[in-house]
Every structure is written in C-alpha cells, then in structure tokens.
Amino acid sequence: MDLTSTNSLPSPFKDADSRKHFLIGSLVSLSAFIVPVLPFFVLYGYAIRIVRQIMNNETPRMVAWDDWGGMFKDGAKMFGIRIIFSIPIMILAAPLFISTFIMPIFMSEASSSDLNVLFPILMVVISGTLCILIPVSFALALIIPAAEMYVVEKDDFAAGFRFREWWPIFRANLSGFIAAFAIFYAATLALSLAVQIIGATLIFACLIPFLLPAITMYSALIMYTTIAQAYKVGKEKLAQAEMKITPETA
C-alpha cells in the first residue's frame, strides 16, 4: 500500500460513527492527564486494531471501542517493546542527565581556576553524548516499529526479540520504514506548530486543552497506520525476493 495515498489513513471525520469513535479516543487521551500512562495502553491498543485491518488487506477505518481488556493488553505489549528497546538510549543519556544536574552544583562551589577545568569537561560530556545519542535514537526509531508489527502479527510479546525473523522484513523495505517515520515526524511537527499558533491567539488559546488529546489520538493513528503499511510492503517484497532466488523444482 502506498504511504502517500490519501486512503491509507483512517478518516476520523468520515461519518458520524467515525467521529464518535475519534471522540472516545480523544477522551481516553484526555484521561491520561488524570491517570498516567495506563490510558495510552488502551489508546495504542485501539491503533493496533487498525493495524490488523491493514495486515488483513482491509481499508483502514475507525472501529468501535469494544474489548477494552484486549486493547489494554495489546497497548501494554507495544509499550513494553518500546521501553525495552529504548534501554540503550537510557544508558547513553545517563551521563547527560548526571552532568546536567550534578555539575552545576560543583561549579557553583568551585573557584575560577576549577571552573576553567570543569566547564570544558561538561561541554565534552554533553557534546559527546549527543553525538552518540542522536544517531542511536534515530536508528531505534526505525527499528522498533518493525519489532512491534511482528509482535502484532504473531500475537506474541517474545516475537519482538526474535530478530532473525523480523529483521529481513525490515531490511526488505527500509525505505518504507524511513518514509513512515518521515510522515509521522512531519505530521507531528505540523500539528505542534498549529497548537503554537492557536496558543498565541487569546481567543482560541482556551481550545488547547481539548485539542491536545485529539492530536495525541490522531498522532497514534498516523504512527501505527504508516508503520503497518511499511511492514506489509516489507513482507511482500521479501516474499517476492525469496521466490526469485528459490530454484525451480522439476
């Protein structure tokens, strides 16, 4: 499926039912301001239901909010995969956080001669960490979705760590996963700019508390819809490549 197709994303405003389902999703997102993290499990679990539509060659569409337990379970799997795969980022970011909070304390009590030594060290730690952290974060942002989609396909959390099974799918459509990341990033950036513009106007600034949950909901739909399409195309490309290299049998 073409990631640039206008029919590749579910329309939350297509009809009355779609608008109702989108409103419920926005309210779930809003509840995250009261109950941390857990509502996002349900929100991402709902997005996974649309992912399964794509994997079944269906046109993605908004669906009813039923089987809340199943959605919570699916969302928890996605959250768990992202947390575990993000451990390298947490480890790499540790020196940055430590230096940011501890070094100012030392510098406030240090003499001018000590500052001449401490400040360059702080700059080296920060710049060195960022030079490593940024490319690693970008690489993981591309890789994690492939693991997530394999978990959805197999309905098995452990499947996300069977690299040899899903890595060929990711490699077969690397450009598609990059495109999915770019689409999600561009959409998120555009929505963020829209919120900033609205926030700058006194008349519409009061709408922001209502817009942010809706934006969160739609961002989740964009993210998982685009990566599901990239994964599906990756499977198709891999199957075609295997057919070409498989020798014909008599």
MIRO-450071 format. One record per residue (C-alpha): x, y negated, z; residue number from 1. Coordinates in Angstrom, 1 decimal, always signed. Each point is the difference from the previous one (the first is absolute). Example, Ala and Ser with C-alpha at 12.3 -4.5 7.8 and 13.67 -1.06 7.14 Angstrom:
2
east,north,up,seq
+12.3,+4.5,+7.8,1 $
+1.4,-3.4,-0.7,2 $
This chain:
250
east,north,up,seq
+0.0,+0.0,+0.0,1 $
+1.3,-3.5,-0.9,2 $
+0.8,-2.0,+3.0,3 $
-0.8,-3.2,-1.8,4 $
-3.5,+1.1,-0.9,5 $
-2.8,-2.1,+1.5,6 $
-1.9,+3.3,+0.6,7 $
+2.8,+1.5,+2.0,8 $
-1.0,-1.8,+3.3,9 $
-3.2,+0.5,+1.8,10 $
-2.2,-3.1,-0.2,11 $
-1.3,-1.0,+3.5,12 $
-2.6,-2.3,-1.6,13 $
-1.3,+2.2,-2.8,14 $
-3.4,+0.6,+1.6,15 $
-1.9,-0.3,+3.3,16 $
+1.3,+3.3,+1.3,17 $
+3.7,-0.9,-0.8,18 $
-0.4,-3.3,+1.7,19 $
-1.5,+1.8,+3.1,20 $
+2.9,+2.5,+0.1,21 $
+2.5,-2.8,-0.4,22 $
-1.6,-2.0,+2.8,23 $
+0.1,+3.0,+2.3,24 $
+3.7,+0.4,-0.8,25 $
+0.6,-3.7,+0.8,26 $
-1.7,+0.5,+3.4,27 $
+2.2,+3.0,+0.7,28 $
+3.0,-2.2,-0.8,29 $
-1.4,-2.8,+2.2,30 $
-0.2,+2.5,+2.9,31 $
+3.8,+0.4,-0.2,32 $
+0.2,-3.5,+1.7,33 $
-1.7,+1.7,+3.1,34 $
+1.3,+3.6,-0.2,35 $
+3.6,+0.1,-1.3,36 $
+1.1,+2.4,-2.7,37 $
-2.8,+2.6,+0.2,38 $
-2.5,-1.7,-2.3,39 $
+2.7,+0.0,-2.7,40 $
+0.0,+3.8,+0.2,41 $
-3.7,-0.1,-1.1,42 $
+0.7,-2.7,-2.6,43 $
+2.8,+1.9,-1.7,44 $
-2.0,+3.2,+0.3,45 $
-2.7,-1.6,-2.0,46 $
+2.5,-1.0,-2.6,47 $
+1.2,+3.6,-0.2,48 $
-3.6,+1.0,-1.0,49 $
+0.5,-2.2,-3.1,50 $
+3.4,+1.5,-0.5,51 $
-1.7,+3.4,-0.3,52 $
-2.3,-1.4,-2.6,53 $
+3.0,-0.9,-2.2,54 $
+1.6,+3.4,+0.6,55 $
-3.3,+1.6,-1.2,56 $
+0.0,-2.1,-3.1,57 $
-2.9,-2.1,+1.2,58 $
-0.4,-3.7,-0.5,59 $
+0.9,-1.6,+3.4,60 $
-3.1,-1.5,+1.7,61 $
-1.1,-1.1,+3.5,62 $
-1.6,+2.8,+1.9,63 $
-2.1,+0.3,+3.2,64 $
+1.7,-0.1,+3.4,65 $
-0.8,+3.5,+1.3,66 $
+2.2,+2.6,+1.6,67 $
+1.7,-2.5,+2.2,68 $
+2.0,+2.8,+1.7,69 $
+1.4,+1.2,-3.3,70 $
+1.0,-3.6,-1.0,71 $
+1.7,-0.5,+3.3,72 $
+1.9,+3.2,-0.4,73 $
+1.1,-0.9,-3.6,74 $
+1.0,-3.5,+1.1,75 $
+2.0,+1.3,+2.9,76 $
+1.9,+2.3,-2.4,77 $
+0.9,-3.0,-2.2,78 $
+1.0,-2.1,+3.1,79 $
+2.2,+2.9,+1.3,80 $
+1.7,+0.4,-3.4,81 $
+0.8,-3.7,-0.2,82 $
+1.3,-0.1,+3.6,83 $
+2.3,+3.0,-0.4,84 $
+1.4,-1.1,-3.3,85 $
+0.5,-3.5,+1.4,86 $
+2.3,+1.2,+2.8,87 $
+3.1,-0.8,-2.1,88 $
-1.2,-3.6,-0.3,89 $
-0.6,-0.2,+3.7,90 $
+3.5,+1.3,+0.7,91 $
+1.6,-2.4,-2.5,92 $
-2.0,-2.9,+1.4,93 $
+1.0,+0.7,+3.6,94 $
+3.3,-2.0,-0.2,95 $
-1.9,-2.9,-1.5,96 $
-2.6,-0.1,+2.8,97 $
+2.7,+0.5,+2.7,98 $
+2.2,-2.8,-1.3,99 $
-3.0,-2.3,-0.4,100 $
-1.1,+0.3,+3.6,101 $
+3.3,+0.7,+1.9,102 $
+2.5,-2.2,-1.9,103 $
-1.8,-3.3,+0.7,104 $
+0.2,+0.8,+3.8,105 $
+3.8,+0.6,-0.3,106 $
+0.4,-3.1,-2.1,107 $
-1.9,-2.2,+2.4,108 $
+2.4,+0.8,+2.7,109 $
+3.2,+0.2,-2.1,110 $
+2.6,-2.7,-0.4,111 $
+0.6,-1.8,-3.2,112 $
+3.0,+2.2,-0.7,113 $
-2.1,+3.1,+0.5,114 $
-2.7,-1.4,-2.3,115 $
+2.6,-0.2,-2.8,116 $
+0.4,+3.8,+0.4,117 $
-3.6,+1.0,+0.8,118 $
-1.7,-1.9,-2.8,119 $
+1.9,+1.6,-2.9,120 $
-0.6,+3.4,+1.5,121 $
-3.7,-0.7,+0.2,122 $
-0.1,-1.1,-3.6,123 $
+1.9,+3.1,-1.1,124 $
-2.4,+2.2,+1.9,125 $
-3.1,-1.7,-1.4,126 $
+1.2,-0.2,-3.6,127 $
+1.5,+3.5,+0.0,128 $
-3.2,+1.5,+1.4,129 $
-2.2,-1.8,-2.6,130 $
+2.3,+1.1,-2.8,131 $
-0.7,+3.6,+1.0,132 $
-3.5,-0.3,+1.2,133 $
-1.6,-1.7,-3.1,134 $
+1.0,+2.7,-2.6,135 $
-0.8,+2.8,+2.4,136 $
-3.4,-1.5,+0.7,137 $
-0.7,-0.4,-3.7,138 $
+1.0,+3.6,-0.7,139 $
-2.2,+1.3,+2.8,140 $
-2.9,-2.2,-1.2,141 $
+0.1,+1.9,-3.3,142 $
+0.7,+3.5,+1.4,143 $
-2.5,+0.1,+2.9,144 $
-3.2,-0.3,-2.2,145 $
+1.1,+3.2,-1.9,146 $
+0.3,+1.9,+3.3,147 $
-3.4,-1.4,+1.1,148 $
-1.7,+1.1,-3.3,149 $
+1.4,+3.5,+0.3,150 $
-1.4,+0.2,+3.6,151 $
-3.4,-1.0,-1.4,152 $
+0.2,+2.5,-2.8,153 $
+1.0,+2.9,+2.2,154 $
-2.0,-1.2,+3.1,155 $
+3.1,+0.9,+2.1,156 $
+2.0,-2.5,+2.0,157 $
+3.1,+2.1,-0.2,158 $
-0.2,-0.1,-3.8,159 $
+1.4,-3.6,+0.1,160 $
+3.3,+1.4,+1.2,161 $
+0.4,+2.6,-2.7,162 $
+2.1,-2.3,-2.2,163 $
+0.8,+2.6,-2.6,164 $
-3.7,+0.4,-0.8,165 $
-1.1,-3.7,-0.5,166 $
+3.3,-1.6,-1.0,167 $
-0.2,+1.3,-3.6,168 $
-3.4,-1.7,-0.3,169 $
+1.4,-3.3,+1.3,170 $
+3.0,+0.2,-2.3,171 $
-2.2,+0.8,-3.0,172 $
-1.9,-3.3,+0.3,173 $
+2.5,-2.2,+1.8,174 $
-1.1,-3.0,-2.1,175 $
-3.6,+0.6,+0.9,176 $
+0.8,-0.1,+3.8,177 $
+2.0,-3.2,-0.6,178 $
-3.0,-1.5,-1.9,179 $
-2.4,+1.1,+2.8,180 $
+2.3,-1.7,+2.6,181 $
+0.2,-3.2,-2.2,182 $
-3.8,-0.1,-0.4,183 $
-0.6,+0.3,+3.7,184 $
+2.7,-2.5,+0.8,185 $
-1.3,-2.5,-2.5,186 $
-3.6,+0.4,+1.2,187 $
+1.0,-0.4,+3.6,188 $
+2.0,-3.1,-0.8,189 $
-2.9,-1.5,-2.0,190 $
-2.4,+0.7,+2.9,191 $
+2.4,-1.4,+2.5,192 $
+0.3,-3.2,-2.0,193 $
-3.7,-0.3,-0.3,194 $
-0.4,+0.3,+3.8,195 $
+2.7,-2.7,+0.5,196 $
-1.8,-2.3,-2.4,197 $
-3.4,+0.6,+1.7,198 $
+1.7,-0.5,+3.4,199 $
+1.3,-3.4,-1.2,200 $
-3.6,-1.2,-0.6,201 $
-1.8,-1.0,+3.2,202 $
-3.4,+0.9,-1.5,203 $
+0.8,+3.6,-0.9,204 $
+2.6,+0.8,+2.7,205 $
-2.8,+1.4,+2.2,206 $
-0.4,+2.8,-2.6,207 $
+3.4,+1.5,+0.5,208 $
-1.0,+2.3,+3.0,209 $
-2.6,+1.5,-2.4,210 $
+2.3,+0.1,-3.1,211 $
+3.0,+1.7,+1.6,212 $
-1.9,+3.3,+0.8,213 $
-1.4,+0.0,-3.6,214 $
+3.5,-0.6,-1.4,215 $
+1.4,+2.8,+2.2,216 $
-2.7,+2.4,-1.3,217 $
+0.6,-0.9,-3.6,218 $
+3.7,+0.2,+0.3,219 $
-0.3,+3.6,+1.3,220 $
-2.1,+0.8,-3.0,221 $
+2.5,-1.5,-2.4,222 $
+3.0,+1.7,+1.6,223 $
-1.4,+3.5,+0.1,224 $
-1.8,-0.2,-3.3,225 $
+3.1,-1.0,-1.9,226 $
+2.3,+2.5,+1.6,227 $
-2.6,+2.8,-0.6,228 $
+0.0,-0.9,-3.7,229 $
+3.8,+0.0,+0.0,230 $
+0.1,+3.4,+1.7,231 $
-2.6,+1.4,-2.4,232 $
+2.0,-1.2,-3.1,233 $
+3.2,+1.4,+1.6,234 $
-1.6,+3.4,+0.3,235 $
-1.2,-0.1,-3.6,236 $
+3.5,-1.1,-1.3,237 $
+1.6,+2.8,+2.1,238 $
-2.3,+2.6,-1.4,239 $
+0.7,-1.2,-3.6,240 $
+3.7,+0.1,+0.6,241 $
-0.2,+3.5,+1.5,242 $
-2.0,+1.2,-3.0,243 $
+2.7,-1.3,-2.4,244 $
+2.9,+1.7,+1.7,245 $
-1.9,+3.3,+0.6,246 $
+1.1,+2.5,-2.7,247 $
-2.8,+1.4,-2.0,248 $
-0.7,+3.7,+0.7,249 $
-0.7,+2.4,-2.7,250 $
